[in-house]
Amino acid sequence: MTPPAISPTGGWLGTILFVILFVAALALFGVRVGRLITLLQKARPEDRTDHMGDRVGAFFKVVLGQSGVLRDPIPGIAHFFTFWGFILIQFGLLNLILGAFNGSIPFLGDNRVFAIVLDVFVVLVLFALIVFAIRRGIVRPRQLNSSLHGPWDGFIILGLILLVIVTLALVEAFEYAASNGAAWTPIGAFFAPLFTPLGKGADIAAYRTFWWLHILTVLGFLVYLPRSKHLHLMATPFNVFFRSYKPKGELPLIENLEDREDYGVSKVEQFTWKQLLDGYACTECGRCNTVCPALNTGKPLYPKEIILGVKEALFVRSGEILGENSIYNKLGVAGIKADKTPEEKEAHHEPMVGGIISQEALWSCTTCMACMEICPVSIEHVPKIVDMRRSLVMEESEFPQEVTSLFNNIERNGNPWEISNDKRAEWAASLEIPLLAENPDAEVLYWVGCMGSFDRRNQQVATSVAKVLKAANVDFAILGPEETCTGDPARRIGNEYLWQMQAMQNIETLNGYGFNTRPVSDNDGDTEKEQHEAATAVATANALNNKHRTIITACPHCFNTIKNEYPQLGGNYEVVHHTVFIDSLMENQKLKLLKGFDKRKLTYHDPCYVGRYNDTYDEPRRVLTVLNSNGITEMGRNRNKSFCCGGGGGRVWMEEKVGKRVNQTRVNEALETNAEVLAAGCPFCITMFEDGVKGVEAEEKMKVEDISEIIARAIETK
């Protein structure tokens, strides 16, 4: 691709016209991008500048390496070729633009290796477009559908990309023919013999014609791109770079609750800039829809539509947010809205919560985070849903009727039931388990949780955990009546005020017993150095006293809340899920079990708040593999692809009135393995699955057991 001897513009007038068009396209592009950025600036601030090394690494892996989209092989590979082909074509475009000024890209302009690589990707992009066209036009998977956007935009983009590569190929072919092979490219050399008989004059005219068509197509693409759903091509690199590196189980804290005028999000501008950037970055691939347990059981929750609904609400209100006198409104570049059908037009007059996004969709969410796990561009669905729930609960007092008693009981009794918290330790009356008040120096605090303390079925789990700890000679105690609900269900439902009240009470109790790994500072302005010095001082003191104090719990929801969310309010603790703690006891030879004790065929369910939220997959399986002679028969959806039991996000306290029951769907998956035992490590899961087993009338086929119950039997047998 040497500098052309033939001017592609046809002379200085053509070059001037090209410059005018190029500058105009850049201006339209810049105005639209400026508007989009200004909308983000109007949103709530949020710091996403930590973990810079990880952010750079994620950019290379997810953006350049396309690791997210490649998890779905066929469209993923097609997207990979399109992405890299698009980048390489831009270098080819730059070379063509410089050709208007009789120049070329240094080192690449006349480089045959680059010419070969470019043309190979042109062909690969063509095949990728065929794959995309077949998927959209023939296969039409349901996940690609959207109630806010029709398929027309996708076909426009495919058509533009096709036009870009076809015109580029024709430019190369006619340039090769017109230059007698001086401008060598593989595509040019292949097709030029077809055009050589036309004569040099015709070849030059065709070369210039297709050069202009190629340039105009690219400039049109440039103007259209930030006004289309393919805005994600620009937004995804930034969205991946600014992904959250906080614990996955940590919801955003509402600060200064007593002094605020709003709670949660009811208007789109109340989201943070990163939450709005998610909408820009959405590829509308629908992967989140395919894994959502609510949608897959017939509930009205489409995770993709939540993200698109936020974006649509932003664009609908953009004039108000930016002001009527803004340069963007004066230039009339609001962008293309979804207003083609009566339903889409009506959406422009609806509020975001309860209109564009229905309340039924928000209340259907189990907060299992499967949507976030599978998203190839790091979109964060769950925090948005909880933020909108917060507005409904704390501003509008609109929530499912059945959770009213839940809120009242947690506030009055410290647990979800109408049971006095003084009875929290009655389950342990015959087990000789000390209270922490009686043994304040205990190395391990067993946080029993509300289900283990009050629910009759899960009291059996609590008893089994205690027996395991005793068998391993662990120095442990329980809080008894001093323990109160962690507030997890209240927070996930949207009652942030009640969660903070419960959290502060528990933090005060735990800090009073010295479990905090870092003392709470009276100075909110502590520097990172001061925080590090304080943490070091505590660690040193513990080492000198030979103290290593741990909180263990059999409830993943308690585990996640204390471990990942209490630090927001000054409670920093070493918290371990009971399956991990038991695994460590076995590894350190403190707990010796009969290998192959359990001959039954079993499968294991990964609880969402242990698995996806806290990346704990191997430890429970190691324990079960020792106990069971057959190992584990995995369900089709396991580990980070595990299907929710249906109890998270406060759903265990709500009636399931629409579609199939989530718990029965998961139980049926377990039954497909022909397992006799469905092992779990979560009281919510156990409750949901036992109801599910009854619902599908499989009580004689399958038992539901916590891992600790299997271990306790092995200990008693030994």
C-alpha positions in Angstrom: 0.0 0.0 0.0 2.4 2.6 -1.3 1.5 6.3 -1.6 -0.9 6.4 -4.6 0.4 7.8 -7.8 -3.2 8.5 -8.6 -5.0 11.2 -6.4 -8.1 9.5 -4.9 -9.9 12.9 -4.6 -9.3 13.9 -8.2 -7.5 17.1 -7.4 -7.4 20.0 -4.9 -11.1 20.7 -5.1 -11.9 17.1 -4.1 -9.3 17.3 -1.3 -10.9 20.5 0.1 -14.4 18.8 -0.1 -13.0 15.8 1.8 -11.5 18.1 4.5 -14.9 19.9 4.9 -16.8 16.6 5.2 -14.2 15.1 7.5 -14.3 18.1 9.9 -18.1 18.2 9.8 -18.4 14.5 10.7 -15.9 15.0 13.5 -17.9 18.0 14.8 -21.2 16.0 14.8 -19.4 13.1 16.5 -17.8 15.4 19.1 -21.0 17.2 20.0 -22.8 13.9 20.6 -19.9 12.5 22.6 -19.7 15.8 24.6 -23.4 15.5 25.4 -23.0 11.9 26.6 -20.1 12.8 28.8 -21.9 15.8 30.2 -24.8 13.6 31.2 -22.4 11.4 33.1 -20.9 14.5 34.8 -24.4 15.5 36.0 -24.8 12.2 37.8 -23.7 11.4 41.3 -19.9 11.2 41.7 -18.1 7.9 42.5 -14.5 7.2 42.8 -13.3 4.4 40.6 -9.5 5.1 40.6 -8.3 2.4 43.0 -6.6 -0.8 41.9 -5.0 0.8 38.8 -2.9 -2.2 38.1 -5.9 -4.5 38.1 -7.8 -2.0 35.9 -5.1 -2.0 33.3 -4.9 -5.8 33.4 -8.7 -6.1 32.9 -8.5 -3.8 29.9 -6.0 -6.0 28.2 -7.8 -9.2 29.1 -11.4 -8.2 28.6 -11.2 -5.5 26.0 -8.3 -6.4 23.9 -8.4 -10.2 24.6 -12.3 -10.3 24.4 -12.3 -12.8 27.2 -15.9 -11.9 28.2 -17.5 -12.5 24.8 -15.5 -15.6 24.1 -17.3 -17.4 26.9 -20.1 -17.9 24.3 -17.9 -19.4 21.5 -19.8 -18.9 18.2 -20.9 -15.3 18.6 -17.8 -14.7 20.7 -15.3 -15.7 18.0 -17.3 -13.7 15.4 -17.2 -10.7 17.7 -13.4 -11.2 18.3 -12.7 -11.1 14.5 -15.1 -8.1 14.1 -13.4 -6.2 16.9 -9.8 -6.7 15.7 -10.8 -6.3 12.1 -12.5 -3.0 13.0 -9.2 -1.8 14.6 -7.0 -2.9 11.7 -9.4 -1.4 9.2 -8.9 2.0 10.9 -5.2 1.8 10.1 -6.2 1.0 6.5 -8.6 4.0 6.6 -5.8 6.3 7.9 -3.6 5.2 5.0 -6.4 6.0 2.5 -7.0 9.4 4.1 -3.3 10.2 3.9 -3.5 9.2 0.3 -5.6 12.3 -0.3 -2.5 14.3 0.6 -0.1 12.0 -1.4 1.1 10.3 1.8 0.9 7.0 3.8 1.4 5.6 7.2 5.2 5.3 8.0 6.3 1.6 8.2 2.8 0.3 7.4 1.8 2.1 4.3 3.9 0.0 1.9 4.3 -3.0 4.3 3.2 -6.2 2.6 2.9 -8.1 5.9 0.4 -5.4 7.2 -1.5 -5.6 3.8 -1.8 -9.4 4.2 -3.0 -9.2 7.9 -5.5 -6.4 7.0 -7.0 -8.4 4.1 -7.2 -11.6 6.2 -9.2 -9.8 8.8 -11.4 -8.2 6.1 -12.3 -11.8 5.0 -12.8 -12.9 8.7 -15.1 -9.9 9.4 -17.1 -10.9 6.3 -17.7 -14.4 7.8 -18.4 -12.9 11.2 -21.1 -10.7 9.6 -22.7 -13.7 8.0 -22.8 -15.4 11.4 -24.4 -12.3 13.0 -26.9 -12.0 10.1 -27.9 -15.7 10.5 -28.3 -15.2 14.3 -30.4 -12.1 14.0 -32.4 -13.0 10.8 -32.9 -16.7 11.0 -32.0 -18.2 14.4 -33.2 -15.1 16.3 -32.5 -16.2 19.9 -34.9 -14.7 22.3 -32.2 -13.1 24.3 -31.6 -10.6 21.5 -35.1 -9.3 21.7 -35.9 -6.0 23.5 -39.1 -4.3 24.3 -37.3 -0.9 24.1 -35.4 -1.4 20.8 -36.4 -3.2 17.7 -33.9 -5.2 15.5 -33.5 -2.5 12.9 -30.6 -0.8 14.6 -28.6 -4.0 14.6 -29.2 -4.6 10.9 -28.2 -1.0 10.1 -24.8 -1.5 11.9 -24.3 -4.8 10.1 -25.1 -3.1 6.8 -22.6 -0.3 7.5 -19.8 -2.7 8.5 -20.5 -4.8 5.4 -20.4 -1.6 3.2 -17.1 -0.6 4.9 -15.3 -3.9 4.0 -16.9 -4.2 0.5 -15.9 -0.7 -0.5 -12.4 -1.2 1.0 -12.0 -4.4 -1.0 -13.1 -2.6 -4.2 -10.8 0.3 -3.5 -7.9 -2.1 -3.2 -8.9 -4.0 -6.4 -9.3 -0.9 -8.6 -6.2 0.8 -7.1 -4.2 -2.3 -7.9 -5.5 -2.4 -11.5 -5.1 1.4 -12.0 -1.5 1.3 -10.7 -0.5 -1.8 -12.7 0.1 -3.7 -9.4 2.2 -1.0 -7.7 -0.4 -0.7 -4.9 -0.2 -4.4 -3.9 -2.7 -6.1 -1.6 -3.9 -9.7 -1.6 -7.5 -8.7 -2.3 -6.4 -6.3 -5.0 -4.2 -8.9 -6.7 -7.0 -11.5 -6.5 -9.8 -9.3 -8.0 -7.8 -6.9 -10.3 -7.7 -9.3 -13.3 -11.5 -8.9 -13.5 -11.2 -5.2 -13.9 -8.0 -4.7 -16.0 -9.9 -5.2 -19.3 -12.0 -2.1 -18.5 -9.0 0.1 -19.3 -6.9 2.3 -17.0 -9.2 5.3 -17.3 -12.2 3.3 -16.1 -10.1 1.7 -13.3 -9.0 5.2 -12.1 -12.6 6.4 -12.1 -13.9 3.3 -10.3 -11.0 3.6 -7.8 -12.0 7.2 -7.0 -15.7 6.4 -6.8 -15.2 3.6 -4.3 -12.6 5.6 -2.3 -15.3 8.3 -1.8 -18.0 5.7 -1.0 -15.6 4.1 1.6 -14.8 7.4 3.2 -18.4 8.6 3.3 -19.5 5.2 4.7 -16.9 5.5 7.5 -17.8 9.1 8.2 -21.5 8.2 8.3 -20.6 5.3 10.7 -18.7 7.8 12.9 -21.7 10.1 13.1 -24.3 7.3 13.6 -22.3 5.2 16.1 -22.8 7.3 19.3 -26.5 7.7 18.4 -27.1 4.0 18.1 -27.1 0.9 20.4 -23.5 0.3 19.2 -22.4 3.1 21.4 -21.0 0.2 23.4 -18.1 0.1 20.9 -16.9 3.3 22.5 -18.1 2.9 26.0 -17.1 -0.7 26.8 -13.3 -0.1 27.2 -14.1 2.6 29.8 -16.8 0.5 31.5 -14.4 -2.4 31.9 -11.6 -0.2 33.1 -13.9 1.4 35.7 -15.4 -1.8 37.0 -15.8 -2.2 40.7 -13.0 -3.7 42.7 -14.8 -3.6 46.0 -16.0 -7.0 47.4 -18.7 -8.3 45.1 -21.1 -8.8 48.0 -20.9 -5.2 49.1 -23.9 -2.9 48.3 -23.2 0.8 48.1 -23.7 2.6 51.5 -26.2 5.4 51.8 -24.4 7.9 53.9 -25.9 10.5 56.3 -29.3 8.8 56.4 -30.7 11.2 58.9 -29.9 14.3 56.9 -30.8 13.1 53.4 -33.7 14.3 51.3 -33.7 11.2 49.1 -33.0 7.5 49.6 -32.1 5.3 46.8 -33.0 6.1 43.1 -36.3 7.2 41.7 -34.9 9.5 39.0 -32.2 8.6 36.5 -29.9 11.4 37.5 -29.7 10.0 41.0 -27.6 7.1 39.7 -23.8 7.4 39.8 -21.9 8.2 36.6 -20.7 4.6 36.4 -24.2 3.2 36.7 -25.2 5.4 33.8 -22.0 4.4 31.8 -23.3 0.8 32.2 -26.2 1.7 29.9 -23.8 3.2 27.3 -21.8 0.0 27.4 -24.6 -2.6 27.1 -24.2 -4.6 23.9 -27.8 -5.9 24.2 -26.4 -9.5 23.8 -29.0 -10.7 26.4 -26.6 -13.1 28.2 -27.9 -11.7 31.5 -31.4 -12.8 30.5 -30.3 -16.4 29.7 -29.1 -16.9 33.3 -31.6 -15.0 35.3 -33.5 -17.4 37.6 -36.5 -15.0 37.8 -36.9 -14.7 34.0 -36.2 -18.4 33.5 -39.1 -19.3 35.7 -41.6 -16.9 34.1 -41.2 -13.7 36.2 -41.3 -10.3 34.6 -37.6 -9.5 35.1 -35.4 -9.0 32.1 -32.0 -7.9 33.4 -31.1 -6.4 30.0 -34.3 -4.3 30.0 -33.3 -2.9 33.4 -30.1 -1.6 31.9 -31.7 -0.4 28.7 -34.5 1.2 30.7 -32.0 3.3 32.7 -30.4 4.4 29.5 -33.7 5.2 27.8 -34.8 7.1 30.9 -31.6 9.1 30.7 -32.1 10.0 27.1 -35.7 10.9 27.7 -34.8 13.3 30.5 -31.5 14.5 28.9 -33.0 17.9 27.9 -34.1 18.6 31.5 -30.9 17.3 33.0 -28.7 19.4 30.6 -30.9 22.5 30.5 -33.0 23.8 27.6 -30.3 26.4 26.7 -27.4 24.0 26.4 -25.4 23.9 23.2 -26.5 20.4 22.7 -30.2 21.2 22.5 -29.6 24.3 20.4 -27.7 22.1 17.9 -30.6 19.6 17.9 -28.5 16.5 18.3 -30.4 14.7 21.0 -29.8 11.4 19.3 -32.0 8.6 18.1 -34.6 7.5 20.6 -36.8 4.4 20.8 -40.0 6.1 19.6 -41.0 4.1 16.5 -44.0 2.1 18.0 -46.9 3.3 20.2 -45.4 1.5 23.1 -42.1 3.1 22.7 -43.7 6.6 22.4 -45.7 5.9 25.6 -42.5 5.0 27.4 -41.3 8.6 26.9 -44.1 9.8 29.2 -43.6 7.3 32.0 -41.5 7.6 35.1 -38.4 5.4 35.3 -39.5 3.3 38.4 -42.9 2.0 37.9 -43.0 3.0 34.2 -40.1 2.2 31.9 -39.0 -0.2 34.6 -41.8 -2.0 36.3 -42.0 -2.6 40.1 -42.8 -6.2 39.4 -39.5 -6.6 37.7 -37.6 -5.0 40.6 -39.3 -7.3 43.2 -38.7 -10.4 41.2 -34.9 -10.2 41.6 -33.2 -12.7 43.9 -29.9 -10.7 43.8 -28.1 -13.9 42.8 -25.7 -11.9 40.6 -25.7 -14.4 37.8 -26.4 -11.5 35.4 -23.2 -9.6 36.6 -21.1 -12.8 36.5 -21.9 -13.5 32.8 -21.9 -9.9 31.5 -19.0 -9.6 29.0 -18.7 -5.8 29.6 -18.7 -5.6 33.4 -22.3 -4.1 33.8 -23.5 -4.0 37.4 -27.2 -4.9 37.5 -27.9 -5.8 41.1 -26.8 -2.5 42.8 -29.2 -0.6 40.4 -32.1 -2.9 41.3 -31.5 -2.4 45.0 -31.1 1.3 44.6 -34.5 1.5 43.0 -36.0 -0.8 45.7 -34.6 1.6 48.3 -36.6 4.5 46.8 -39.7 2.4 46.8 -39.3 1.2 50.4 -38.0 4.3 52.1 -39.6 7.1 50.0 -42.8 5.6 48.7 -43.5 2.8 51.3 -44.3 0.6 48.3 -43.2 -3.0 48.7 -44.8 -6.5 48.8 -47.2 -6.7 51.7 -45.7 -9.8 53.1 -42.4 -8.1 54.0 -44.2 -5.7 56.4 -44.1 -8.2 59.2 -40.4 -9.0 58.3 -39.4 -5.3 58.8 -41.5 -5.0 62.0 -40.2 -8.2 63.6 -36.5 -7.4 62.8 -37.0 -3.9 64.3 -38.8 -5.2 67.4 -37.4 -8.6 68.0 -34.0 -8.7 66.2 -35.2 -11.6 64.0 -37.8 -12.1 61.2 -40.4 -13.8 63.4 -42.6 -12.8 66.3 -40.3 -14.5 68.7 -38.5 -12.8 71.6 -34.7 -12.6 70.9 -34.2 -13.8 74.5 -34.9 -17.3 73.1 -32.1 -17.1 70.6 -29.9 -19.7 72.4 -32.6 -22.2 73.4 -31.7 -24.5 70.6 -28.3 -25.1 72.4 -29.6 -25.7 75.9 -28.6 -29.3 76.0 -25.3 -29.0 74.2 -23.2 -27.2 76.8 -22.2 -24.4 74.5 -20.8 -21.4 76.4 -22.1 -17.9 75.6 -19.4 -15.4 74.7 -20.3 -13.4 77.8 -19.2 -16.5 79.8 -16.1 -17.1 77.7 -15.1 -13.7 76.4 -11.7 -14.9 75.3 -13.0 -17.7 73.0 -10.9 -17.9 69.8 -14.0 -18.6 67.6 -17.4 -17.0 67.7 -20.0 -19.2 66.1 -22.5 -16.7 64.5 -25.7 -18.9 64.5 -27.9 -16.5 62.6 -31.7 -16.2 62.7 -32.5 -19.3 60.7 -30.2 -21.5 62.8 -31.5 -20.0 66.1 -35.3 -20.0 65.4 -36.1 -22.2 62.4 -36.7 -25.7 63.5 -35.2 -27.4 60.4 -32.1 -25.2 60.5 -31.6 -25.7 64.3 -30.5 -29.2 63.3 -27.8 -27.5 61.2 -26.7 -25.3 64.1 -26.6 -28.4 66.3 -24.4 -30.2 63.7 -22.0 -27.3 63.4 -21.6 -27.2 67.2 -20.9 -31.0 67.3 -18.3 -30.6 64.6 -16.5 -27.8 66.5 -16.6 -29.8 69.7 -15.2 -32.9 67.9 -12.3 -30.7 66.7 -11.7 -29.2 70.2 -12.3 -25.7 68.9 -12.5 -23.0 71.6 -15.8 -21.4 70.6 -18.8 -19.6 72.0 -22.1 -18.1 70.7 -23.6 -14.7 71.5 -27.0 -16.0 72.3 -29.4 -13.1 73.0 -26.7 -10.6 72.3 -26.8 -11.6 68.6 -29.4 -10.0 66.4 -30.3 -10.1 62.7 -27.5 -8.9 60.5 -30.0 -7.0 58.5 -29.2 -8.7 55.2 -32.9 -9.3 54.1 -33.8 -5.7 55.0 -30.9 -4.3 53.0 -31.5 -6.4 49.9 -35.2 -5.6 50.0 -34.3 -1.9 50.2 -34.7 -0.9 53.8 -31.2 0.6 54.3 -32.2 2.4 57.5 -33.2 -0.9 59.2 -30.0 -2.6 58.0 -27.8 0.2 59.3 -29.6 0.0 62.7 -29.0 -3.7 62.9 -25.5 -3.4 61.7 -24.5 -0.8 64.2 -25.9 -2.8 67.1 -24.0 -6.0 66.0 -20.8 -4.0 65.4 -21.0 -2.5 68.9 -21.4 -6.0 70.4 -18.5 -7.5 68.4 -16.2 -4.6 69.0 -17.0 -4.9 72.7 -15.6 -8.4 72.7 -12.5 -7.4 70.7 -13.2 -9.1 67.4 -12.6 -6.0 65.3 -9.3 -6.5 63.4 -8.9 -2.7 63.2 -10.2 -0.3 65.9 -12.8 2.3 64.8 -11.1 5.7 64.5 -12.7 8.8 65.9 -11.1 10.6 63.0 -12.9 10.1 59.7 -10.0 11.7 58.0 -7.5 8.9 58.7 -5.0 8.6 55.9 -4.2 5.2 54.4 -0.9 5.3 56.3 -2.7 5.8 59.6 -5.2 3.1 58.8 -2.4 0.7 58.0 -0.5 1.6 61.2 -3.7 1.0 63.2 -4.3 -2.4 61.6 -0.6 -3.3 62.2 -0.9 -2.4 65.8 -3.9 -4.6 66.3 -2.3 -7.5 64.5 0.8 -7.2 66.6 -1.2 -7.1 69.8 -3.1 -10.2 68.8 0.2 -12.0 67.9 1.7 -11.1 71.3 -1.3 -12.5 73.0 -1.4 -15.5 70.8 -4.9 -14.6 69.8 -6.4 -15.4 66.4 -10.1 -14.6 66.7 -12.5 -15.7 64.0 -16.2 -15.5 63.3 -17.7 -18.6 61.6 -21.3 -18.9 60.3 -23.3 -21.5 58.4 -25.4 -18.7 56.8 -23.9 -17.2 53.6 -26.0 -14.1 54.0 -24.7 -13.5 57.5 -21.2 -14.3 56.3 -21.3 -11.9 53.4 -22.9 -9.1 55.4 -20.5 -9.2 58.3 -17.4 -9.8 56.1 -18.1 -7.4 53.2 -20.6 -4.8 54.4 -20.0 -4.2 58.1 -16.6 -2.6 57.2 -18.6 0.3 55.7 -19.7 1.1 59.2 -16.4 0.4 61.0 -16.8 -3.4 61.6 -13.7 -5.2 60.3 -13.7 -8.9 61.1 -12.2 -12.2 60.0 -15.3 -14.1 58.9 -15.3 -17.7 57.5 -18.1 -19.8 56.1 -18.5 -23.0 58.0 -17.6 -25.2 55.0 -14.3 -23.4 54.6 -13.6 -23.6 58.4 -14.3 -27.3 58.4 -12.0 -27.8 55.4 -9.2 -26.1 57.3 -9.8 -28.3 60.3 -9.5 -31.4 58.1 -6.4 -30.0 56.4 -4.7 -29.3 59.7 -5.6 -32.8 61.0 -7.8 -31.3 63.8 -10.8 -33.2 62.4 -10.4 -36.7 61.2 -13.3 -38.3 59.4 -14.1 -41.7 58.1 -13.2 -41.6 54.4 -16.0 -42.8 52.2 -18.4 -42.8 55.1 -21.4 -41.8 53.1 -22.2 -44.3 50.3 -25.2 -42.3 48.9 -25.0 -40.6 45.6 -25.0 -36.8 46.2 -24.9 -33.6 44.4 -23.9 -30.2 45.7 -25.6 -26.8 45.2 -23.3 -23.7 45.3 -25.2 -21.0 47.3 -25.0 -17.6 45.5 -23.7 -15.7 48.5 -20.8 -18.2 49.0 -20.1 -19.0 45.4 -20.6 -16.0 43.0 -20.4 -13.4 45.8 -17.3 -14.8 47.6 -15.7 -17.2 45.1 -15.8 -20.2 47.4 -16.2 -23.4 45.4 -13.5 -25.9 46.2 -13.6 -26.2 50.0 -17.1 -27.6 50.2 -16.3 -30.1 47.5 -13.1 -31.2 49.2 -15.0 -32.0 52.4 -17.8 -33.9 50.6 -15.2 -35.8 48.5 -13.6 -37.1 51.7 -17.0 -38.1 53.2 -18.5 -39.6 50.1 -17.2 -42.7 48.4 -18.7 -41.6 45.0 -17.6 -38.0 45.1 -19.9 -35.4 43.8 -22.2 -35.7 40.8 -22.4 -32.2 39.5 -25.6 -30.6 38.2 -25.4 -29.0 34.8 -25.3 -25.5 36.3 -22.6 -25.5 39.0 -19.9 -23.3 40.5 -20.2 -19.7 39.1 -23.0 -20.9 36.8 -25.1 -22.2 39.7 -28.8 -21.6 39.5 -30.3 -19.7 42.5 -32.5 -21.4 45.0 -34.9 -18.4 44.8 -34.4 -17.2 48.4 -31.9 -14.4 48.0 -32.7 -10.7 47.8 -35.4 -11.1 50.5 -37.4 -13.4 48.2 -37.5 -16.2 50.9 -39.9 -13.9 52.7 -42.1 -13.1 49.7 -44.8 -15.1 47.9 -43.9 -16.5 44.5 -47.1 -15.9 42.6 -46.0 -15.8 38.9 -44.5 -18.6 36.7 -42.8 -21.7 38.0 -41.2 -21.8 41.4 -37.4 -21.2 41.3 -36.7 -23.8 44.0 -38.6 -26.5 42.1 -36.7 -25.7 39.0 -33.4 -26.2 40.8 -34.6 -29.3 42.6 -35.5 -30.8 39.2 -32.0 -30.2 38.0 -30.7 -32.0 41.1 -33.1 -34.9 40.4 -31.7 -35.2 36.9 -28.4 -36.3 38.4 -30.2 -39.3 40.1 -28.6 -38.1 43.4 -30.1 -39.3 46.7 -28.8 -36.2 48.6 -28.8 -32.6 47.6 -26.1 -31.1 49.8 -26.1 -27.4 50.5 -24.4 -24.9 52.8 -27.1 -22.2 53.3 -30.2 -22.2 55.5 -32.1 -20.3 52.9 -31.2 -22.9 50.3 -32.2 -25.8 52.6 -35.6 -24.2 53.4 -36.2 -23.5 49.7 -35.1 -26.9 48.5 -37.1 -28.9 51.1 -40.2 -26.9 50.0 -39.2 -27.7 46.4 -38.8 -31.4 47.0 -42.3 -31.5 48.5 -43.6 -29.4 45.6 -42.4 -31.9 43.0 -43.3 -34.9 45.3 -39.8 -36.3 45.5 -39.5 -36.8 49.2 -38.8 -40.5 48.7 -36.1 -39.8 46.1 -34.0 -37.0 47.5 -33.0 -35.6 50.9 -31.7 -32.1 51.5 -28.8 -31.9 54.0 -26.3 -29.3 55.1 -22.7 -30.4 54.8 -22.3 -30.1 58.6 -25.1 -32.6 59.1 -23.3 -35.3 57.0 -20.1 -34.6 58.9 -21.8 -34.8 62.3 -23.2 -38.2 61.5 -19.7 -39.4 60.4 -18.3 -38.2 63.7 -21.0 -40.0 65.7 -20.5 -43.2 63.7 -16.8 -43.1 64.3 
